[in-house]
């Protein structure tokens, strides 16, 4: 006889059983018949996901220093490609190819000697910016022209030889991907942003656009 949802009577001796009795404590009958509960296996999804997350984190921690070493090794290659593009002939310009002296700087700092040796034998000469003596120009028009970049309003003269040159400054290098970077270069009238990419093991300027106006 069923008294409640929690308690039922033993069908053999009518002893009141608790809801969780599997056999009658009085007559040791079968007690309450229940459907067998299927054994649940522990889920393997979350342990595998956790393991994959730790593995991914470990790989990222390894990639960060590797990427830093890679960029340090490649940054001068990117700068060289940008500099050669700046001084080289342009298909959209009638200006002749630069064959003079250029005083190079990277974000206001001198390049190292190894970088300068890359240009030995070229038609133009590159030297460190600190090698130049900056003197006010006698060109009144250049002094008074407010559209001229201040970096190009003065004259740059080699301290040792007395030769005149021009500044070739490059700005800070920004990495987009391991095979793509952007670098800016001031010009007489404004500036340019160069997108340098790596193709077939060589760095080359893929796009250049004017970014600064005075």
SELUM-23074 format. One line per field, with one value per residue: residue number from 1; residue in three letters; y negated, x, z of N, C-alpha, C in turn. Coordinates in pm, whole numbers, always signed. Layout:
% SELUM-23074
n <- NUM, ...
res <- ala, ...
n_v <- Y, ...
n_u <- X, ...
n_w <- Z, ...
ca_v <- Y, ...
ca_u <- X, ...
ca_w <- Z, ...
c_v <- Y, ...
c_u <- X, ...
c_w <- Z, ...
//
This chain:
% SELUM-23074
n <- 1, 2, 3, 4, 5, 6, 7, 8, 9, 10, 11, 12, 13, 14, 15, 16, 17, 18, 19, 20, 21, 22, 23, 24, 25, 26, 27, 28, 29, 30, 31, 32, 33, 34, 35, 36, 37, 38, 39, 40, 41, 42, 43, 44, 45, 46, 47, 48, 49, 50, 51, 52, 53, 54, 55, 56, 57, 58, 59, 60, 61, 62, 63, 64, 65, 66, 67, 68, 69, 70, 71, 72, 73, 74, 75, 76, 77, 78, 79, 80, 81, 82, 83, 84, 85, 86, 87, 88, 89, 90, 91, 92, 93, 94, 95, 96, 97, 98, 99, 100, 101, 102, 103, 104, 105, 106, 107, 108, 109, 110, 111, 112, 113, 114, 115, 116, 117, 118, 119, 120, 121, 122, 123, 124, 125, 126, 127, 128, 129, 130, 131, 132, 133, 134, 135, 136, 137, 138, 139, 140, 141, 142, 143, 144, 145, 146, 147, 148, 149, 150, 151, 152, 153, 154, 155, 156, 157, 158, 159, 160, 161, 162, 163, 164, 165, 166, 167, 168, 169, 170, 171, 172, 173, 174, 175, 176, 177, 178, 179, 180, 181, 182, 183, 184, 185, 186, 187, 188, 189, 190, 191, 192, 193, 194, 195, 196, 197, 198, 199, 200, 201, 202, 203, 204, 205, 206, 207, 208, 209, 210, 211, 212, 213, 214
res <- unk, unk, unk, unk, unk, unk, unk, unk, unk, unk, unk, unk, unk, unk, unk, unk, unk, unk, unk, unk, unk, unk, unk, unk, unk, unk, unk, unk, unk, unk, unk, unk, unk, unk, unk, unk, unk, unk, unk, unk, unk, unk, unk, unk, unk, unk, unk, unk, unk, unk, unk, unk, unk, unk, unk, unk, unk, unk, unk, unk, unk, unk, unk, unk, unk, unk, unk, unk, unk, unk, unk, unk, unk, unk, unk, unk, unk, unk, unk, unk, unk, unk, unk, unk, unk, unk, unk, unk, unk, unk, unk, unk, unk, unk, unk, unk, unk, unk, unk, unk, unk, unk, unk, unk, unk, unk, unk, unk, unk, unk, unk, unk, unk, unk, unk, unk, unk, unk, unk, unk, unk, unk, unk, unk, unk, unk, unk, unk, unk, unk, unk, unk, unk, unk, unk, unk, unk, unk, unk, unk, unk, unk, unk, unk, unk, unk, unk, unk, unk, unk, unk, unk, unk, unk, unk, unk, unk, unk, unk, unk, unk, unk, unk, unk, unk, unk, unk, unk, unk, unk, unk, unk, unk, unk, unk, unk, unk, unk, unk, unk, unk, unk, unk, unk, unk, unk, unk, unk, unk, unk, unk, unk, unk, unk, unk, unk, unk, unk, unk, unk, unk, unk, unk, unk, unk, unk, unk, unk, unk, unk, unk, unk, unk, unk
n_v <- +119, -209, -481, -737, -950, -914, -696, -351, -41, +283, +527, +789, +826, +599, +404, +75, -90, -284, -548, -490, -227, +75, +333, +517, +465, +627, +872, +925, +895, +798, +527, +185, +161, +37, -143, -46, -244, -401, -378, -659, -784, -963, -1286, -1344, -1566, -1825, -1784, -1732, -1973, -2150, -2057, -2111, -2387, -2457, -2365, -2532, -2781, -2738, -2716, -2975, -3122, -3040, -3140, -3418, -3517, -3412, -3551, -3806, -3788, -3730, -3968, -4151, -4060, -4107, -4374, -4563, -4479, -4547, -4826, -4885, -4817, -5009, -5246, -5227, -5240, -5502, -5665, -5578, -5580, -5698, -5580, -5751, -6002, -6270, -6332, -6304, -6013, -5973, -6067, -6173, -6262, -6113, -6158, -5936, -5831, -5650, -5677, -5902, -5811, -5707, -5482, -5157, -5063, -4835, -4843, -5065, -4967, -4810, -4961, -5010, -5079, -5169, -5423, -5640, -5789, -5695, -5814, -5853, -6036, -6187, -6254, -6478, -6832, -7066, -7352, -7679, -7740, -7929, -7973, -8167, -8133, -7867, -7883, -8045, -7919, -7778, -7533, -7357, -7078, -7096, -6952, -6972, -7231, -7331, -7329, -7046, -6945, -6759, -6684, -6619, -6624, -6844, -6828, -6876, -6744, -6562, -6505, -6173, -6054, -5788, -5671, -5516, -5160, -4950, -4639, -4438, -4176, -3877, -3893, -4141, -4490, -4830, -5154, -5491, -5784, -6105, -6375, -6646, -6799, -6713, -6369, -6012, -5689, -5371, -5049, -4751, -4437, -4084, -3881, -3586, -3558, -3812, -4157, -4413, -4727, -4748, -4925, -5278, -5568, -5906, -6069, -6285, -6629, -6966
n_u <- +85, +62, +172, +280, +472, +727, +734, +657, +476, +595, +542, +511, +515, +401, +543, +638, +836, +1132, +1211, +1450, +1508, +1628, +1567, +1339, +1366, +1243, +1121, +1303, +1243, +1209, +1177, +1145, +1095, +1308, +1410, +1705, +1993, +2178, +2525, +2724, +2977, +3278, +3321, +3527, +3576, +3628, +3875, +4044, +4020, +4127, +4390, +4469, +4453, +4659, +4874, +4862, +4910, +5171, +5305, +5266, +5413, +5665, +5681, +5687, +5950, +6096, +5991, +6072, +6352, +6369, +6267, +6460, +6677, +6594, +6527, +6714, +6731, +6478, +6491, +6697, +6578, +6373, +6524, +6670, +6461, +6377, +6590, +6615, +6525, +6200, +5905, +5690, +5792, +5993, +6230, +6585, +6790, +6914, +7240, +7410, +7528, +7401, +7278, +7212, +6958, +6791, +6495, +6592, +6839, +7180, +7274, +7437, +7781, +7792, +7554, +7594, +7795, +7660, +7602, +7826, +7997, +7775, +7605, +7546, +7631, +7625, +7610, +7653, +7415, +7519, +7761, +7728, +7737, +7511, +7393, +7245, +7060, +7139, +6952, +6692, +6429, +6377, +6403, +6189, +5966, +5684, +5583, +5786, +5948, +6079, +6316, +6452, +6519, +6764, +7120, +7328, +7641, +7933, +8141, +8410, +8495, +8372, +8179, +7860, +7544, +7234, +6966, +6862, +6631, +6474, +6177, +6021, +6001, +5732, +5598, +5380, +5315, +5521, +5626, +5577, +5602, +5586, +5717, +5807, +5911, +6037, +5991, +6087, +5859, +5636, +5572, +5628, +5477, +5594, +5522, +5665, +5743, +5816, +5933, +6010, +6237, +6350, +6338, +6115, +5974, +5635, +5425, +5376, +5278, +5170, +5167, +5188, +5129, +5237
n_w <- +0, -92, +82, +61, -154, -74, +100, +96, +125, +207, -32, +54, +340, +425, +558, +641, +422, +376, +141, +19, +63, -48, +1, +208, +553, +733, +634, +451, +188, -160, -156, -267, -605, -839, -1132, -1288, -1242, -1482, -1519, -1509, -1710, -1656, -1805, -2087, -2226, -2107, -1960, -2180, -2321, -2135, -2125, -2388, -2382, -2201, -2350, -2574, -2452, -2364, -2609, -2708, -2522, -2594, -2852, -2830, -2733, -2950, -3170, -3103, -3121, -3391, -3514, -3430, -3573, -3831, -3862, -3962, -4224, -4317, -4290, -4466, -4713, -4720, -4721, -4961, -5136, -5093, -5184, -5441, -5797, -5889, -6040, -6069, -6052, -6178, -6073, -6046, -5979, -5649, -5577, -5397, -5070, -4784, -4462, -4226, -4000, -3741, -3604, -3475, -3384, -3443, -3709, -3697, -3770, -3927, -4069, -4237, -4399, -4577, -4796, -4939, -5236, -5371, -5568, -5419, -5102, -4763, -4433, -4078, -3885, -3677, -3780, -3923, -3942, -3845, -3986, -4009, -4302, -4596, -4774, -4820, -4900, -4831, -4557, -4483, -4577, -4466, -4518, -4550, -4416, -4090, -4046, -4282, -4327, -4262, -4338, -4398, -4321, -4370, -4100, -4121, -4394, -4505, -4698, -4848, -4762, -4726, -4494, -4415, -4265, -4084, -3938, -3649, -3650, -3725, -3661, -3846, -3926, -3910, -4164, -4266, -4239, -4123, -4184, -4131, -4309, -4295, -4526, -4749, -4797, -4598, -4531, -4565, -4547, -4546, -4658, -4602, -4726, -4709, -4958, -5122, -4964, -4962, -4869, -4961, -5069, -5076, -5084, -5072, -4908, -4873, -4565, -4389, -4362, -4385
ca_v <- +0, -329, -585, -867, -940, -875, -570, -249, +81, +403, +605, +922, +820, +468, +317, -54, -106, -418, -568, -442, -87, +164, +458, +502, +509, +721, +1004, +931, +902, +720, +385, +101, +188, -86, -122, -54, -372, -379, -432, -771, -792, -1102, -1350, -1362, -1689, -1935, -1758, -1750, -2116, -2210, -2018, -2185, -2527, -2468, -2345, -2654, -2884, -2706, -2751, -3122, -3170, -3014, -3221, -3559, -3547, -3380, -3661, -3921, -3764, -3740, -4108, -4217, -4019, -4150, -4516, -4634, -4444, -4630, -4964, -4895, -4818, -5139, -5350, -5215, -5290, -5649, -5730, -5526, -5648, -5670, -5582, -5860, -6129, -6300, -6364, -6209, -5924, -6039, -6022, -6255, -6213, -6109, -6137, -5844, -5814, -5563, -5731, -5997, -5748, -5668, -5339, -5100, -5059, -4721, -4886, -5155, -4888, -4751, -5051, -5031, -5055, -5232, -5555, -5741, -5762, -5710, -5838, -5871, -6172, -6258, -6297, -6604, -6959, -7130, -7497, -7745, -7755, -8065, -7978, -8239, -8074, -7745, -7922, -8110, -7836, -7705, -7398, -7274, -7004, -7159, -6874, -7001, -7375, -7365, -7261, -6938, -6944, -6659, -6748, -6589, -6658, -6969, -6803, -6897, -6630, -6583, -6403, -6058, -5997, -5687, -5669, -5389, -5048, -4882, -4507, -4398, -4031, -3846, -3917, -4270, -4595, -4968, -5249, -5624, -5865, -6246, -6431, -6793, -6844, -6610, -6243, -5893, -5564, -5263, -4913, -4664, -4297, -3987, -3789, -3504, -3581, -3949, -4262, -4515, -4818, -4713, -5042, -5398, -5670, -6028, -6067, -6407, -6755, -7080
ca_u <- +0, +144, +131, +324, +571, +856, +723, +566, +471, +652, +430, +503, +475, +339, +625, +658, +974, +1177, +1220, +1576, +1528, +1630, +1505, +1262, +1445, +1164, +1113, +1412, +1187, +1278, +1163, +1093, +1154, +1348, +1481, +1852, +2052, +2293, +2651, +2771, +3121, +3326, +3340, +3667, +3588, +3692, +4019, +4118, +4022, +4223, +4524, +4497, +4476, +4794, +4969, +4860, +4978, +5314, +5355, +5270, +5526, +5786, +5683, +5715, +6094, +6142, +5952, +6156, +6483, +6352, +6254, +6589, +6764, +6541, +6492, +6805, +6693, +6361, +6538, +6774, +6483, +6305, +6619, +6699, +6343, +6371, +6693, +6611, +6435, +6057, +5836, +5593, +5862, +6099, +6352, +6692, +6830, +7000, +7379, +7490, +7558, +7285, +7306, +7105, +6923, +6676, +6421, +6680, +6963, +7272, +7285, +7568, +7875, +7757, +7448, +7652, +7875, +7571, +7588, +7954, +7992, +7658, +7629, +7528, +7707, +7547, +7690, +7574, +7365, +7610, +7877, +7693, +7725, +7387, +7407, +7131, +7075, +7136, +6838, +6586, +6299, +6360, +6386, +6060, +5855, +5629, +5546, +5906, +5974, +6190, +6439, +6517, +6538, +6905, +7220, +7400, +7777, +8018, +8235, +8548, +8528, +8308, +8085, +7718, +7456, +7096, +6925, +6781, +6579, +6369, +6108, +6012, +5954, +5616, +5576, +5241, +5330, +5664, +5669, +5525, +5631, +5565, +5817, +5783, +6028, +6006, +6035, +6095, +5721, +5554, +5636, +5573, +5472, +5630, +5487, +5772, +5704, +5919, +5894, +6122, +6354, +6400, +6247, +6093, +5864, +5518, +5336, +5422, +5173, +5201, +5090, +5202, +5128, +5272
ca_w <- +0, -106, +175, +9, -262, -18, +173, +43, +208, +147, -89, +115, +482, +443, +642, +576, +376, +339, -4, -35, +97, -165, +44, +332, +669, +815, +570, +351, +54, -262, -133, -374, -735, -908, -1258, -1268, -1282, -1570, -1468, -1591, -1725, -1648, -1934, -2128, -2306, -2035, -1940, -2306, -2350, -2042, -2170, -2511, -2344, -2145, -2460, -2653, -2374, -2366, -2743, -2718, -2442, -2671, -2973, -2801, -2746, -3085, -3257, -3069, -3180, -3537, -3553, -3410, -3683, -3960, -3868, -4051, -4362, -4351, -4304, -4591, -4824, -4721, -4758, -5104, -5208, -5080, -5266, -5577, -5891, -5873, -6170, -6073, -6032, -6274, -5998, -6074, -5870, -5552, -5587, -5307, -4936, -4697, -4320, -4190, -3858, -3714, -3490, -3409, -3342, -3550, -3742, -3665, -3883, -4014, -4160, -4338, -4494, -4677, -4910, -5003, -5379, -5433, -5629, -5314, -4981, -4640, -4315, -3957, -3865, -3587, -3858, -3990, -3869, -3893, -3984, -4073, -4445, -4653, -4865, -4750, -4933, -4752, -4417, -4460, -4625, -4352, -4561, -4552, -4293, -4016, -4059, -4409, -4342, -4238, -4420, -4332, -4373, -4306, -4008, -4159, -4532, -4545, -4807, -4818, -4780, -4682, -4396, -4457, -4139, -4083, -3810, -3577, -3729, -3665, -3721, -3864, -3919, -3928, -4302, -4309, -4143, -4169, -4135, -4185, -4341, -4324, -4654, -4748, -4782, -4537, -4500, -4629, -4473, -4638, -4621, -4649, -4713, -4742, -5064, -5171, -4881, -4974, -4826, -5062, -5041, -5155, -5097, -5004, -4915, -4798, -4441, -4309, -4436, -4302
c_v <- -124, -437, -724, -842, -891, -737, -478, -127, +196, +487, +743, +915, +687, +379, +187, -74, -253, -424, -506, -298, -3, +304, +434, +550, +610, +861, +1026, +955, +809, +570, +311, +132, +54, -50, -133, -187, -344, -448, -541, -774, -938, -1159, -1370, -1492, -1797, -1905, -1776, -1898, -2188, -2180, -2095, -2333, -2549, -2453, -2470, -2768, -2863, -2744, -2902, -3179, -3144, -3105, -3365, -3590, -3515, -3493, -3785, -3908, -3780, -3885, -4184, -4183, -4076, -4301, -4596, -4600, -4527, -4775, -4983, -4901, -4953, -5249, -5344, -5262, -5442, -5716, -5683, -5606, -5605, -5677, -5698, -5997, -6145, -6336, -6260, -6123, -5995, -5981, -6100, -6184, -6221, -6077, -6062, -5843, -5727, -5614, -5822, -5942, -5709, -5520, -5287, -5092, -4945, -4760, -4975, -5077, -4820, -4833, -5083, -4993, -5112, -5370, -5668, -5697, -5785, -5723, -5859, -6016, -6252, -6305, -6433, -6720, -7034, -7280, -7559, -7768, -7902, -8081, -8039, -8175, -7948, -7778, -7971, -8024, -7749, -7563, -7303, -7208, -7068, -7082, -6911, -7151, -7418, -7289, -7158, -6924, -6842, -6727, -6729, -6643, -6792, -6952, -6825, -6769, -6665, -6475, -6294, -5990, -5891, -5684, -5530, -5282, -4977, -4749, -4477, -4245, -4002, -3875, -4052, -4373, -4731, -5059, -5382, -5695, -6008, -6288, -6583, -6851, -6727, -6484, -6129, -5776, -5450, -5129, -4820, -4520, -4208, -3888, -3718, -3533, -3721, -4048, -4369, -4601, -4785, -4832, -5157, -5505, -5789, -6038, -6199, -6527, -6868, -7204
c_u <- +88, +91, +167, +423, +704, +851, +622, +573, +532, +537, +415, +454, +413, +414, +652, +807, +1006, +1199, +1345, +1607, +1523, +1579, +1435, +1346, +1372, +1164, +1219, +1357, +1264, +1269, +1107, +1167, +1184, +1418, +1631, +1907, +2177, +2416, +2702, +2923, +3166, +3354, +3489, +3686, +3668, +3837, +4101, +4128, +4123, +4366, +4563, +4524, +4615, +4900, +4977, +4932, +5129, +5376, +5365, +5387, +5658, +5797, +5722, +5864, +6150, +6110, +6038, +6295, +6476, +6346, +6385, +6685, +6722, +6520, +6586, +6779, +6574, +6405, +6617, +6681, +6413, +6400, +6652, +6580, +6339, +6469, +6689, +6518, +6290, +5989, +5738, +5659, +5971, +6230, +6459, +6725, +6929, +7140, +7470, +7520, +7432, +7327, +7188, +7085, +6799, +6609, +6511, +6815, +7048, +7259, +7423, +7654, +7842, +7647, +7504, +7732, +7789, +7566, +7724, +7945, +7870, +7692, +7608, +7606, +7619, +7642, +7596, +7531, +7459, +7736, +7852, +7692, +7607, +7402, +7285, +7158, +7073, +7022, +6719, +6450, +6273, +6338, +6245, +5941, +5804, +5587, +5667, +5922, +6091, +6322, +6519, +6539, +6684, +6994, +7294, +7536, +7859, +8125, +8380, +8584, +8471, +8210, +7941, +7640, +7315, +7058, +6841, +6727, +6472, +6308, +6109, +5950, +5841, +5595, +5427, +5231, +5480, +5716, +5618, +5550, +5604, +5669, +5794, +5915, +5983, +6063, +6041, +5956, +5637, +5633, +5569, +5574, +5492, +5587, +5588, +5732, +5822, +5865, +6019, +6250, +6411, +6293, +6237, +5974, +5748, +5427, +5396, +5314, +5212, +5109, +5089, +5202, +5159, +5200
c_w <- +0, -15, +125, -101, -208, +46, +106, +135, +131, +92, -26, +258, +519, +543, +566, +546, +353, +189, -63, +5, -29, -131, +177, +450, +756, +756, +465, +211, -41, -238, -253, -503, -806, -1038, -1232, -1323, -1365, -1513, -1562, -1592, -1717, -1787, -1963, -2202, -2233, -2002, -2067, -2343, -2261, -2084, -2295, -2481, -2287, -2255, -2547, -2582, -2374, -2500, -2760, -2640, -2512, -2793, -2946, -2806, -2884, -3182, -3231, -3130, -3332, -3582, -3535, -3523, -3817, -3972, -3959, -4197, -4408, -4374, -4433, -4711, -4835, -4767, -4906, -5187, -5205, -5176, -5411, -5667, -5873, -6010, -6183, -6062, -6137, -6205, -6027, -5953, -5778, -5560, -5492, -5176, -4851, -4554, -4259, -4039, -3850, -3587, -3406, -3364, -3462, -3581, -3703, -3791, -3979, -4112, -4271, -4441, -4599, -4806, -4976, -5151, -5447, -5486, -5529, -5190, -4860, -4522, -4196, -3943, -3775, -3659, -3924, -3893, -3929, -3875, -4051, -4222, -4486, -4751, -4790, -4777, -4851, -4605, -4389, -4501, -4511, -4388, -4564, -4415, -4220, -4025, -4183, -4430, -4325, -4334, -4336, -4399, -4296, -4223, -4052, -4297, -4576, -4659, -4758, -4846, -4737, -4583, -4461, -4330, -4165, -3943, -3747, -3665, -3654, -3737, -3727, -3853, -3928, -4068, -4355, -4200, -4208, -4105, -4204, -4210, -4369, -4459, -4642, -4726, -4729, -4505, -4574, -4532, -4571, -4577, -4685, -4623, -4754, -4844, -5114, -5094, -4885, -4930, -4933, -5024, -5134, -5178, -5019, -5019, -4828, -4678, -4367, -4401, -4339, -4352
//
